Amino acid sequence: MRKLLVIDDHDDIRENIAEILTLAGYEVFTAPNGKRGVETALRENPELVICDIMMPELDGYGVLHLLRKNEATLETPFIFLTAKTERADFRKGMEMGADDYITKPFDDIELLNAIEIRLKKNDIIHAKYSGDEKGASKLITQLSASGMLRLDAQTAETQELTRKMYLYQEGKRPKGVYLVKSGKIKAYRMNEAGKEYITNLYGPGEYLGYLPLLENTTYEDSAEVLEDAEVAFFPKDEFLDALYQDLQIATKFIKLIARSVQEKEERLLSIAYGSLRKRVAKGLLDIHTKFDGSHPDASTGRVRLPLSISREDIAQYIGTATESLIRTLSDFKSEKLIEIQDGKIHITDVGKLQNLLY
């Protein structure tokens, strides 16, 4: 049962809200003033606080200030309940970190909807996401599906692209963000010798091209279609407006992006200093996770789906020559780490690939 805290100095209002929320299935704590409210919040650690502004001893602004200073309640969703409708009061509360306002008199459904939306947002924001662009994409997808981020893939401009077509090219200015609806995309850079290095791989449900928008720079790589794809396009202003309308969402997204950049740097270090066998093993597992996503059989550790990507692209992803990759794959096959059927690679022992000693 989810815990909520109601702080209001009017007994009738406080008890009425508590009764409504209890009937809706919440565990409700109440406090008759701001000071008691802070004490209750720190003791009970509620998942959301509903607080009046004008109260004796400590007003709602003071309650919010103290809760935002405490590590345990720093990110607890906070809804102001007030009869005051002046624009300055709304602005002051939001600048201090309030999540929403409900103005008295209010409708019961309005109150319940506001609470449900804030709890859902909090769940999404604090869910665990992988520390790469896939995690950032999942965050955007979940926020969009919940209606908290206004990016509708159904109404967005859609492009159908065939293999070898470019989505964008290195050095160009970004005009928007792309969502892969189907197919596969690779992003790559060329070194001074004209050799291609794959910087990332994208499959259905993943967004790409947003980092240059956030940094206001040109593309550092090119995006090319690996497998016929359908891609939704969100213009630059539309994406940035949707992202920055909520500071908490923007902060979470940027943290995931920072982790993604770190992951890329670690992969570069692995390419520079890791053994070829380890690089190939990690590359196979990365590609499986990004594109195929099937879980290995619990008893055998075998991945059921083959890796649907060419040898040349695998080599470019891990930063080695195709011939070296083929020799290593042959070694892995003889060691029963993989199988090769009809030219496609099947991982047969995930655990051993993950834990190669050299």
SEGUVO-168996 format. One record per residue: x, y, z of N, C-alpha, C in turn. Coordinates in steps of 0.2 Angstrom, whole numbers, padded with zeros to 4 digits, always signed. Example, Ala and Ser with C-alpha at 12.3 -4.5 7.8 and 13.67 -1.06 7.14 Angstrom:
+0066-0028+0039+0062-0022+0039+0066-0016+0039
+0064-0011+0035+0068-0005+0036+0064+0000+0039
***
This chain:
+0004-0006+0000+0000+0000+0000+0004+0006+0000
+0003+0011-0004+0007+0017-0005+0005+0022+0000
+0010+0025+0003+0009+0030+0009+0009+0037+0006
+0004+0041+0009+0004+0048+0007+0003+0052+0013
+0005+0058+0013+0005+0063+0019+0001+0069+0017
-0004+0071+0021-0008+0076+0020-0007+0081+0026
-0005+0087+0024-0004+0093+0029-0008+0099+0027
-0013+0100+0032-0018+0105+0032-0020+0107+0038
-0021+0114+0040-0023+0116+0046-0030+0116+0047
-0034+0115+0042-0041+0115+0042-0044+0108+0043
-0047+0106+0049-0048+0099+0051-0053+0096+0046
-0058+0100+0044-0063+0097+0039-0060+0095+0032
-0056+0099+0030-0052+0098+0023-0047+0092+0024
-0043+0092+0029-0038+0087+0030-0042+0080+0031
-0047+0080+0035-0050+0073+0036-0054+0071+0030
-0057+0076+0026-0060+0074+0020-0055+0071+0015
-0050+0074+0014-0044+0072+0009-0042+0065+0011
-0041+0064+0018-0038+0058+0020-0043+0052+0019
-0050+0054+0020-0055+0049+0019-0055+0047+0011
-0055+0052+0007-0055+0050+0000-0049+0046-0002
-0043+0047+0000-0037+0044-0002-0037+0037+0001
-0040+0036+0007-0040+0029+0011-0045+0025+0006
-0051+0028+0004-0055+0024+0000-0052+0022-0007
-0047+0026-0009-0044+0025-0015-0038+0019-0014
-0037+0017-0008-0032+0012-0007-0026+0014-0005
-0025+0020-0003-0019+0023+0000-0018+0022+0008
-0012+0022+0010-0011+0023+0017-0010+0030+0019
-0014+0033+0023-0013+0040+0023-0011+0043+0030
-0007+0047+0031-0004+0050+0037-0006+0058+0036
-0008+0061+0042-0010+0068+0042-0006+0072+0047
-0006+0078+0046-0003+0083+0051-0007+0090+0050
-0008+0093+0056-0012+0099+0057-0008+0105+0055
-0002+0105+0055+0002+0111+0053+0009+0109+0050
+0013+0114+0048+0019+0113+0044+0024+0109+0048
+0025+0111+0054+0030+0108+0059+0029+0101+0060
+0022+0099+0062+0021+0092+0062+0021+0088+0056
+0020+0092+0051+0020+0089+0044+0027+0086+0042
+0032+0091+0044+0039+0089+0042+0041+0083+0047
+0039+0083+0053+0041+0078+0058+0038+0071+0055
+0032+0072+0053+0029+0065+0050+0032+0063+0044
+0034+0068+0040+0037+0066+0033+0044+0062+0034
+0048+0065+0039+0054+0062+0040+0053+0055+0044
+0048+0054+0048+0047+0048+0052+0044+0043+0047
+0039+0044+0043+0035+0039+0039+0038+0038+0032
+0042+0043+0030+0044+0043+0023+0039+0042+0018
+0034+0046+0017+0028+0045+0012+0031+0045+0005
+0027+0042+0000+0029+0042-0007+0026+0049-0010
+0022+0053-0007+0019+0059-0010+0017+0063-0004
+0018+0070-0004+0015+0075+0001+0010+0079-0003
+0004+0080+0001-0001+0085-0001-0001+0090+0004
+0001+0097+0003+0002+0102+0008-0002+0108+0006
-0005+0111+0011-0008+0118+0011-0003+0123+0011
-0004+0129+0009+0001+0134+0009+0001+0138+0015
-0005+0141+0016-0006+0146+0022-0008+0142+0028
-0003+0141+0033-0003+0137+0039+0000+0141+0045
-0002+0139+0051+0002+0142+0057+0009+0138+0058
+0013+0142+0062+0019+0139+0064+0024+0138+0058
+0022+0135+0053+0027+0134+0047+0022+0133+0041
+0023+0138+0036+0019+0137+0030+0021+0132+0025
+0017+0131+0020+0019+0126+0015+0025+0127+0011
+0027+0133+0010+0034+0135+0007+0039+0132+0012
+0039+0134+0018+0044+0131+0023+0044+0124+0023
+0038+0120+0023+0038+0113+0023+0042+0110+0017
+0041+0113+0011+0044+0111+0005+0051+0112+0005
+0053+0118+0008+0060+0120+0009+0064+0115+0013
+0061+0113+0019+0064+0108+0023+0065+0101+0020
+0059+0099+0017+0059+0092+0014+0064+0092+0008
+0065+0097+0005+0070+0097-0001+0077+0097+0002
+0078+0099+0008+0085+0100+0011+0087+0093+0014
+0082+0088+0015+0083+0082+0018+0084+0077+0013
+0090+0073+0013+0091+0068+0008+0086+0063+0007
+0082+0061+0013+0077+0056+0012+0071+0058+0009
+0069+0065+0009+0063+0067+0006+0065+0072+0000
+0071+0072-0002+0073+0077-0007+0069+0076-0014
+0067+0070-0016+0064+0069-0022+0057+0067-0021
+0054+0067-0015+0047+0065-0014+0042+0070-0018
+0038+0067-0022+0033+0072-0025+0029+0076-0020
+0028+0082-0022+0025+0087-0018+0020+0091-0021
+0014+0091-0019+0008+0094-0022+0005+0100-0017
+0005+0106-0019+0002+0111-0015-0005+0111-0016
-0009+0112-0010-0016+0113-0010-0017+0120-0007
-0020+0124-0012-0021+0131-0010-0027+0134-0012
-0030+0139-0009-0035+0144-0011-0032+0150-0015
-0026+0151-0015-0023+0156-0018-0021+0155-0025
-0023+0159-0030-0023+0158-0037-0018+0163-0040
-0015+0168-0036-0011+0173-0039-0005+0169-0043
-0003+0172-0049+0002+0169-0053+0009+0169-0049
+0010+0174-0045+0016+0174-0041+0017+0168-0037
+0011+0166-0034+0012+0160-0029+0013+0154-0033
+0010+0153-0038+0011+0147-0042+0019+0147-0044
+0021+0152-0047+0028+0153-0049+0033+0151-0043
+0032+0154-0037+0036+0153-0032+0037+0146-0030
+0031+0143-0029+0031+0136-0027+0034+0131-0032
+0033+0132-0039+0037+0128-0044+0044+0129-0044
+0046+0136-0043+0053+0137-0043+0057+0134-0037
+0053+0133-0031+0056+0129-0025+0056+0122-0026
+0052+0119-0031+0053+0112-0032+0046+0108-0031
+0041+0112-0031+0034+0108-0031+0033+0105-0037
+0029+0100-0037+0027+0096-0043+0021+0098-0046
+0016+0100-0042+0009+0102-0045+0006+0106-0040
+0000+0109-0042-0004+0113-0038-0011+0111-0039
-0015+0111-0033-0022+0110-0034-0026+0115-0030
-0030+0119-0033-0033+0125-0031-0040+0123-0027
-0041+0125-0021-0047+0124-0018-0053+0129-0021
-0059+0127-0021-0061+0120-0020-0059+0116-0026
-0058+0109-0025-0056+0105-0030-0061+0099-0030
-0061+0095-0036-0065+0089-0037-0061+0083-0035
-0064+0078-0032-0061+0072-0030-0057+0069-0035
-0060+0068-0041-0056+0065-0047-0050+0069-0049
-0051+0076-0048-0045+0080-0050-0039+0078-0045
-0041+0078-0039-0036+0076-0034-0033+0069-0035
-0037+0064-0036-0034+0057-0037-0030+0057-0043
-0032+0060-0049-0028+0060-0055-0022+0063-0054
-0021+0069-0051-0015+0072-0049-0010+0068-0046
-0013+0064-0041-0009+0060-0036-0006+0054-0041
-0011+0051-0045-0009+0045-0049-0003+0047-0054
-0004+0053-0057+0001+0055-0062+0008+0056-0059
+0008+0059-0053+0014+0061-0049+0018+0054-0047
+0014+0050-0045+0017+0043-0042+0019+0039-0048
+0016+0040-0054+0018+0036-0060+0024+0039-0062
+0025+0046-0063+0031+0049-0065+0037+0047-0060
+0035+0047-0054+0041+0046-0049+0043+0039-0050
+0039+0034-0051+0041+0027-0053+0045+0026-0059
+0043+0030-0064+0047+0030-0070+0054+0033-0069
+0054+0039-0066+0060+0042-0065+0065+0038-0061
+0063+0035-0056+0067+0031-0052+0068+0024-0053
+0065+0021-0059+0066+0015-0061+0074+0014-0063
+0076+0008-0063+0083+0006-0065+0083+0006-0073
+0088+0009-0076+0089+0009-0083+0096+0007-0084
+0097+0004-0090+0104+0002-0092+0108+0009-0093
+0114+0009-0092+0118+0015-0092+0121+0016-0099
+0116+0016-0104+0118+0018-0111+0112+0021-0115
+0113+0022-0121+0108+0025-0125+0101+0021-0125
+0102+0015-0124+0096+0010-0124+0092+0012-0117
+0095+0013-0112+0092+0016-0106+0088+0022-0106
+0092+0027-0110+0089+0034-0111+0083+0033-0115
+0083+0029-0120+0078+0028-0125+0072+0025-0121
+0073+0020-0117+0068+0017-0113+0064+0022-0109
+0068+0027-0106+0065+0032-0101+0061+0036-0106
+0063+0039-0111+0059+0043-0116+0052+0039-0118
+0053+0033-0120+0047+0029-0122+0042+0028-0116
+0044+0027-0110+0040+0026-0105+0036+0033-0103
+0040+0038-0103+0037+0045-0102+0032+0047-0107
+0034+0045-0113+0029+0047-0119+0023+0043-0118
+0023+0036-0117+0018+0032-0116+0013+0034-0110
+0016+0037-0105+0012+0039-0099+0009+0046-0100
+0011+0049-0106+0008+0056-0107+0012+0061-0104
+0018+0060-0100+0021+0065-0097+0027+0068-0101
+0028+0065-0107+0032+0068-0112+0029+0068-0118
+0028+0074-0121+0024+0075-0127+0028+0073-0134
+0029+0067-0134+0032+0065-0141+0028+0059-0143
+0024+0060-0148+0020+0055-0150+0022+0052-0157
+0025+0046-0156+0027+0042-0162+0022+0041-0167
+0016+0040-0165+0010+0039-0170+0009+0045-0175
+0010+0051-0172+0008+0057-0176+0015+0060-0179
+0020+0058-0177+0027+0061-0180+0028+0059-0187
+0032+0063-0190+0034+0062-0197+0038+0056-0197
+0036+0051-0202+0039+0045-0203+0043+0044-0209
+0049+0041-0209+0053+0040-0215+0054+0032-0216
+0053+0030-0222+0055+0023-0223+0062+0023-0227
+0066+0019-0224+0073+0020-0227+0076+0012-0229
+0079+0012-0234+0082+0005-0236+0089+0005-0234
+0092-0001-0235+0099-0002-0233+0104+0002-0236
+0109+0005-0233+0114+0009-0235+0112+0016-0235
+0106+0018-0234+0104+0025-0234+0106+0028-0228
+0107+0035-0228+0109+0039-0222+0104+0042-0219
+0104+0042-0212+0099+0046-0208+0102+0053-0207
+0108+0053-0205+0112+0059-0205+0119+0058-0206
+0123+0063-0207+0130+0062-0208+0135+0067-0204
+0141+0064-0202+0146+0067-0198+0147+0075-0201
+0147+0079-0196+0148+0086-0198+0142+0091-0199
+0137+0087-0200+0130+0091-0202+0127+0093-0195
+0123+0099-0196+0119+0101-0190+0113+0097-0189
+0112+0095-0183+0105+0091-0182+0099+0096-0182
+0094+0093-0185+0088+0096-0186+0082+0093-0181
+0084+0087-0178+0079+0084-0174+0082+0078-0171
+0077+0074-0169+0079+0067-0165+0075+0062-0169
+0078+0056-0169+0075+0050-0173+0073+0045-0168
+0068+0041-0170+0066+0035-0166+0065+0029-0171
+0069+0024-0170+0068+0018-0174+0062+0014-0172
+0058+0014-0177+0051+0010-0176+0052+0003-0178
+0056+0002-0183+0058-0005-0186+0065-0005-0189
+0068-0011-0190+0074-0011-0193+0080-0010-0189
+0086-0009-0192+0092-0008-0188+0096-0002-0191
+0100+0002-0187+0104+0008-0189+0110+0007-0186
+0116+0009-0189+0122+0009-0186+0125+0016-0187
+0128+0018-0181+0132+0025-0181+0139+0024-0181
+0143+0027-0186+0150+0026-0186+0154+0032-0188
+0160+0031-0187+0165+0037-0188+0171+0034-0193
+0174+0038-0197+0180+0036-0201+0186+0039-0198
+0191+0035-0197+0197+0037-0194+0201+0040-0200
+0207+0043-0199+0211+0047-0203+0213+0042-0209
+0214+0036-0208+0216+0031-0214+0210+0029-0218
+0204+0032-0216+0198+0030-0220+0194+0024-0218
+0196+0021-0212+0193+0015-0209+0187+0016-0205
+0182+0012-0205+0176+0014-0202+0176+0010-0195
+0173+0014-0190+0173+0012-0183+0166+0013-0181
+0162+0008-0179+0155+0008-0177+0155+0011-0170
+0151+0017-0169+0151+0020-0162+0145+0017-0158
+0139+0015-0162+0134+0012-0159+0129+0009-0163
+0125+0005-0161+0120+0001-0165+0113+0002-0162
+0108+0003-0166+0101+0005-0164+0096+0000-0167
+0091-0002-0163+0086-0006-0165+0079-0003-0163
+0074-0006-0164+0067-0004-0163+0066-0001-0156
+0063+0005-0155+0062+0008-0149+0067+0012-0146
+0073+0013-0150+0078+0017-0148+0078+0024-0152
+0080+0029-0148+0081+0036-0150+0088+0037-0152
+0090+0041-0157+0097+0043-0159+0097+0050-0161
+0103+0053-0161+0104+0060-0163+0102+0065-0158
+0101+0064-0152+0099+0069-0147+0105+0072-0144
+0111+0069-0144+0117+0072-0140+0119+0078-0143
+0120+0079-0150+0122+0085-0153+0117+0091-0152
+0110+0089-0151+0105+0094-0149+0106+0097-0142
+0108+0092-0138+0109+0095-0131+0115+0099-0130
+0120+0097-0134+0127+0100-0134+0127+0106-0139
+0122+0107-0143+0122+0112-0149+0128+0111-0153
+0130+0105-0155+0136+0104-0160+0133+0100-0166
+0138+0099-0170+0137+0095-0176+0137+0088-0174
+0135+0083-0179+0135+0076-0178+0143+0074-0178
+0144+0070-0173+0151+0067-0173+0152+0061-0176
+0146+0058-0179+0147+0052-0182+0141+0052-0188
+0141+0047-0192+0136+0046-0197+0131+0040-0195
+0125+0041-0197+0120+0035-0196+0118+0032-0202
+0119+0026-0203+0117+0022-0209+0113+0016-0208
+0108+0015-0212+0103+0009-0211+0107+0003-0213
+0106-0002-0208+0109-0009-0208+0104-0013-0211
+0098-0012-0209+0092-0016-0212+0086-0012-0213
+0083-0013-0218+0077-0008-0220+0073-0006-0214
+0072+0001-0213+0070+0004-0207+0064+0009-0208
+0060+0009-0203+0055+0014-0202+0057+0019-0196
+0058+0025-0197+0060+0030-0192+0056+0036-0191
+0054+0037-0185+0050+0043-0184+0055+0049-0182
+0053+0055-0184+0057+0061-0184+0053+0066-0179
+0057+0069-0174+0054+0074-0170+0059+0080-0171
+0056+0086-0173+0060+0092-0174+0063+0094-0168
+0069+0098-0169+0073+0100-0163+0069+0103-0158
+0066+0109-0160+0062+0113-0155+0057+0108-0151
+0053+0104-0154+0048+0100-0151+0052+0095-0146
+0057+0092-0148+0061+0088-0143+0063+0091-0137
+0067+0097-0138+0069+0101-0132+0064+0104-0128
+0059+0106-0131+0053+0109-0127+0050+0103-0123
+0049+0097-0126+0046+0092-0122+0051+0090-0116
+0057+0089-0117+0062+0087-0112+0063+0092-0107
+0063+0098-0108+0065+0103-0103+0059+0106-0100
+0053+0104-0101+0047+0106-0098+0047+0104-0091
+0051+0099-0089+0051+0096-0082+0058+0095-0080
+0060+0099-0076+0067+0098-0074+0070+0092-0071
+0065+0088-0068+0067+0081-0065+0068+0076-0071
+0064+0077-0076+0064+0072-0082+0071+0074-0085
+0072+0081-0086+0078+0083-0090+0084+0080-0086
+0084+0081-0080+0090+0079-0075+0091+0071-0076
+0086+0067-0076+0087+0060-0076+0090+0058-0083
+0087+0061-0088+0089+0060-0095+0096+0061-0096
+0098+0067-0094+0105+0069-0095+0110+0065-0091
+0108+0063-0085+0112+0058-0081+0113+0051-0085
+0108+0049-0088+0108+0043-0092+0113+0044-0098
+0113+0050-0101+0117+0052-0107+0124+0052-0104
+0125+0055-0098+0132+0055-0096+0135+0048-0095
+0131+0043-0092+0133+0036-0092+0134+0033-0098
+0130+0035-0103+0131+0032-0110+0138+0034-0113
+0139+0041-0112+0146+0043-0114+0152+0039-0111
+0151+0038-0104+0156+0035-0101+0157+0027-0103
+0151+0024-0105+0151+0017-0108+0155+0017-0114
+0154+0022-0118+0157+0023-0125+0165+0023-0124
+0167+0028-0119+0174+0029-0117+0177+0022-0115
+0173+0018-0111+0176+0012-0108+0177+0007-0114
+0172+0007-0119+0173+0003-0124+0179+0004-0129
+0180+0011-0129+0186+0013-0133+0192+0011-0129
+0192+0011-0123+0198+0009-0119+0199+0001-0120
+0193-0002-0120+0194-0010-0121+0196-0011-0128
+0195-0007-0133+0197-0008-0140+0205-0007-0140
+0207-0002-0136+0214+0000-0136+0218-0005-0132
+0216-0008-0127+0220-0011-0122+0218-0019-0121
+0211-0020-0123+0209-0027-0121+0211-0032-0126
+0211-0038-0124+0214-0044-0129+0208-0044-0134
+0210-0047-0140+0206-0048-0146+0200-0052-0144
+0201-0058-0140+0196-0063-0138+0191-0059-0134
+0193-0055-0129+0189-0052-0124+0184-0047-0128
+0188-0043-0133+0184-0038-0137+0179-0042-0141
+0180-0047-0144+0175-0051-0148+0170-0053-0144
+0171-0056-0138+0166-0059-0134+0161-0053-0131
+0164-0048-0129+0160-0042-0127+0156-0039-0133
+0159-0039-0139+0155-0037-0144+0149-0041-0146
+0150-0048-0146+0145-0052-0147+0139-0051-0142
+0141-0051-0136+0136-0050-0131+0132-0043-0131
+0136-0038-0133+0133-0031-0134+0128-0031-0140
+0130-0034-0145+0126-0034-0151+0119-0039-0150
+0120-0044-0146+0114-0048-0144+0110-0044-0140
+0112-0041-0135+0108-0037-0131+0104-0031-0134
+0108-0028-0139+0105-0022-0143+0100-0024-0148
+0101-0029-0151+0097-0031-0157+0092-0037-0156
+0094-0042-0153+0090-0048-0152+0086-0049-0146
+0090-0047-0140+0086-0046-0134+0083-0053-0131
+0084-0059-0134+0081-0065-0131+0085-0067-0125
+0082-0070-0120+0086-0072-0114+0089-0079-0115
+0095-0080-0113+0098-0087-0114+0094-0092-0110
+0094-0098-0112+0090-0103-0109+0094-0105-0102
+0090-0105-0097+0092-0105-0090+0096-0112-0089
+0095-0117-0092+0099-0123-0091+0105-0124-0095
+0105-0121-0101+0111-0122-0106+0115-0115-0107
+0112-0109-0105+0115-0103-0107+0116-0101-0114
+0112-0105-0118+0112-0104-0125+0107-0098-0127
+0109-0094-0131+0104-0089-0134+0101-0092-0140
+0094-0091-0140+0090-0095-0145+0090-0092-0152
+0091-0085-0152+0091-0081-0158+0098-0080-0161
+0099-0081-0168+0106-0079-0170+0107-0072-0170
+0113-0070-0171+0115-0063-0171+0114-0061-0178
+0110-0056-0179+0108-0054-0186+0112-0048-0188
+0118-0049-0189+0123-0043-0191+0129-0046-0195
+0131-0043-0200+0137-0046-0204+0143-0046-0200
+0148-0050-0203+0155-0051-0200+0158-0044-0200
+0157-0041-0206+0161-0034-0207+0158-0029-0202
+0152-0029-0200+0149-0024-0195+0151-0026-0188
+0152-0032-0187+0154-0034-0180+0161-0032-0179
+0165-0033-0184+0173-0031-0184+0173-0023-0183
+0169-0020-0187+0169-0012-0186+0167-0010-0179
+0162-0014-0176+0160-0012-0169+0165-0013-0164
+0169-0019-0165+0174-0020-0160+0181-0017-0161
+0182-0014-0167+0188-0011-0169+0193-0016-0171
+0192-0021-0176+0197-0025-0178+0196-0027-0185
+0201-0030-0188+0200-0032-0195+0195-0038-0196
+0192-0039-0201+0187-0044-0202+0190-0051-0202
+0196-0051-0205+0200-0058-0205+0201-0060-0198
+0203-0055-0193+0205-0057-0186+0199-0059-0183
+0193-0056-0184+0187-0058-0181+0185-0065-0183
+0186-0066-0189+0184-0073-0192+0188-0078-0188
+0195-0077-0188+0199-0082-0184+0197-0083-0177
+0195-0077-0174+0193-0078-0167+0186-0082-0166
+0182-0080-0171+0175-0084-0171+0176-0091-0172
+0181-0093-0176+0183-0100-0177+0185-0103-0170
+0190-0100-0167+0192-0102-0160+0186-0103-0155
+0181-0098-0155+0176-0099-0151+0171-0105-0153
+0171-0106-0159+0167-0112-0161+0170-0118-0159
+0176-0119-0160+0180-0125-0157+0179-0126-0150
+0179-0120-0146+0178-0120-0139+0171-0121-0137
+0166-0122-0142+0159-0123-0140+0156-0117-0137
+0159-0111-0138+0156-0105-0135+0150-0102-0140
+0151-0103-0146+0146-0101-0151+0145-0107-0156
+0140-0107-0160+0139-0111-0166+0138-0107-0172
+0139-0109-0178+0138-0105-0184+0134-0110-0188
+0128-0108-0190+0123-0111-0194+0120-0107-0199
+0121-0109-0205+0119-0105-0211+0122-0098-0211
+0128-0098-0209+0132-0092-0209+0130-0087-0203
+0126-0089-0199+0124-0085-0193+0126-0088-0186
+0128-0083-0182+0131-0085-0176+0126-0086-0170
+0126-0091-0167+0122-0093-0161+0127-0093-0155
+0125-0089-0150+0129-0089-0143+0127-0096-0140
+0132-0100-0138+0130-0106-0134+0132-0106-0127
+0136-0102-0125+0138-0101-0118+0139-0094-0116
+0134-0091-0114+0134-0084-0112+0139-0083-0106
+0139-0087-0101+0143-0086-0095+0150-0086-0097
+0152-0091-0101+0160-0092-0102+0162-0086-0106
+0157-0083-0111+0159-0077-0115+0160-0071-0110
+0156-0071-0105+0156-0065-0101+0162-0065-0096
+0165-0071-0095+0170-0072-0090+0177-0075-0093
+0178-0073-0099+0184-0075-0103+0190-0073-0099
+0195-0077-0097+0201-0075-0093+0206-0071-0098
+0206-0072-0104+0211-0068-0109+0208-0068-0116
***
